Amino acid sequence: MQIGRIVGNVWATKKDDDLNGLKFLVVQPIDCYSHYEGHTFIAVDSIGSGIGEIVLVVKGSSARVCLGKKYIPVDATIVGIVDNVEVDKGEKK
């Protein structure tokens, strides 16, 4: 899983039929301290999240399993909204 912040929406009127009815969001990966980390990507929203929220994202085959479709052309799905992240700021190992 990966943590990210939703930074935008994507609308596509013409797409693969299996993608009809799905909401696409732009996700900016962040680390556990909310620092931006990596390039933005598109993820399907399975939980009703929105811009500005911090979310959990699964990628690869797990992204398709969450949608209940084995052969859907999706490689990232939002599966949770993060309420809080707590990190021990102690000594790094």
N, C-alpha and C positions, 0 to 999 in steps of 0.2 A: 504494500500500500504506500501511497504517497500523500503528503499534505500539500494543499494548494489554496490559493485565493481566487475566487471567480472575478474576472476582470472584464468580461464582455459576453455578448450573445452572438450566435451565428444563425442566419436564416438562409435556407436553401429551398427554393420552390421546386427545383428539379433535382431528384436524387433517386437512389436505388429504392425500389418499392418497400423493402424491408425496413427502411429508415423512416417511413411515413409515421407521423404521430410522435416522434421523439424530439426532445428539446436538446439543442446543442449549446454548450457554453465554452467560453475561452477560459482556461485555467493557467494561472501563473504559479509554478512550483515554489514553495517556500520551505525553509528549514524549521526546526522546532522553536527558533527564536523569532519567527516571522520575517526573516531576511529572504529576499528574493534569491532564487537558486535555479538556474536553468532557463530553458526556452519555454514560452507559452505553448499550449497544445489544446486541442478540441476534445471535449469529453461529453458523453451523453449523460443527461441528468435523470436519475431514476428515483429521486426523492423530493423534488420540488424546491431546490435551492435557488439562490439568486445572487446577483452582483454584490460583491463586497464580502460575502460569507467565506469562511475558511472551511474547506471540505476535505474528506478522505476520498481518494481515487484509487481504483484498481485498474490494472492494465493487462493486456494480453488476453489469454483464454478466459481468465476470471471476469473480464469485462463483458464477455458474451454470456457467460453462465448467469450473471446477475440479471440479465434481461430475459432469460428463459429461452433463448434462441441460440442453437449451436452454430449456425452458419451465417449469422448476421455480420455485416462488415463494420464492426466496431472494435476498437482496441483500447478504449479508455471509458470508464463509467464512474460517475460520482455515486458513492454508496453511503455517505454519512456527512452530517454537518458537525463540525468540531465546536464544542462549547468552551473547552479549556485545554491548554497543553501545560503540563507541569514537568519541568526538567530539573534534575539535581545539578546545580552549578558547582558541585564539588570538584575535586581533583580529577583531571582527565587521566585515563589509563592508556 
